[in-house]
Amino acid sequence: VQLVESGGGLVQAGASLRLSCAASGFTLSNYHMTWVRQAPGEGLEWVSRIRRTGTVTDYADSVKGRFTISRDNAKNTLYLQINSLKTDDTAVYYCTRNWNPTYDYWGQGTQVTVSS
């Protein structure tokens, strides 16, 4: 099982990014998936979750209305569209595979840095 995130970078506040998570070694459509982030010096923060079929999504209040989670099961890829970036969004973003009630696999993370 492998999860590989990409798409992070250094951007200015107000910009947009699309993060991707390429999954391999398992069938993505069999699992709910979650994005988690960790800001510098902070703990892990749950960001968003998407059910297996992609029909149900949930978001943290801090990102609701700006972030959109999606998945392409045919491509075994998870996405996180991030709009209107804020400096508070600076963090390492991880995609994780849900294994109720926790997560059993994590990617290596992709760094998002937002400058003011």
N, C-alpha and C positions, 0 to 999 in steps of 0.2 A: 504494500500500500504506500502510495506516495501522493503528497499534495504539494504543488509548487505554485507559489504566488508570484505575481508580476504586476507591473503597472504603476508602482509607487514612484515618487520623485519629489523634487523641490519645486513648489509652486507658490504663487502669491495668493493672498486671501481673495476669495471670490472666484477663483478658478475652479475647474472641474478635473476629475481624474476618473478613469475606470480601472478598477483592480480586477485581475483575473486569477483564478485558481484552477490549475490543470490537475485533474485527478487521474490516477492510474493504479492498476492493480486491484481494482474493484469496480463494481457497477454503480455509478453515481446515482442512478434512479432508485436504488434500493435504500437510500439514506437521506434523512434530513441533514441539512448543512447549516453552519453558523459562521459568521464573521465575529472575531473578537479582536480588540486592540489593546495596546499597552503604551501609554504615554510615558515620557521620560520621568523616572522616579516614582511612577505610580503603579498601582496594581492592574490586573486585567479587567477590562470593561467589555461586557457583552454588547454587541452592536446590532446584530440583525440575524434572523433565522428564516430559513425557507424550507417548507415541507418537500417531501420527495417529488411530488408532481409539479411543484412550483405554484400551486394555486393558492397557498396560504403563506403569508409573510408577516413577520413581526419586527418591530424596530424599537430601539431605545429612544426615550423621549428626547435625548440630546441630539439625535440625528434625524428624527422623524420629519418628513417633508423635504429633506435634502439628499438623503441616501436612498438608493433603490437596489435591492438584492434581486438577482435573477439567476437562472441556470439554463444551460443547454445540455440536457441529458444525452442527446445524440453525440455531442462533442466532448462529453465528460468534463464539462467546465462550469465553474461557478463564477459569478460576477458580482461586483459591487460598484455601482455608479455613484460617484460622490460629487455633488454640486455645491456651489456657494461655500467653498471651503473656508474654515475659520482657523485661526492659530491654535485653538483648543483641539482641533482635529489632528494635530501633530502626534504621531504615534507609529508604532510598528503594527501592521494589520496582519492578522493570521486567519486563515480559513481552517475550519475544524470539521471533522466528521462526528455527527451526533451518535452517541451510544448511551441511550437513556440510563441514568439521568445526567450523564456527563459527556465528555468527548474522548474518543479513543485514539484519534490520529490528528496531528497538527502539521501544518506546513512550516517552513522556515521563517516565514514572515516577509513582508515588503514594507519598506520605510516610506512614510508620507510625512513630509515636512512642509509646513505652511508658514510663509513669512508675511509680516504685516506691511 
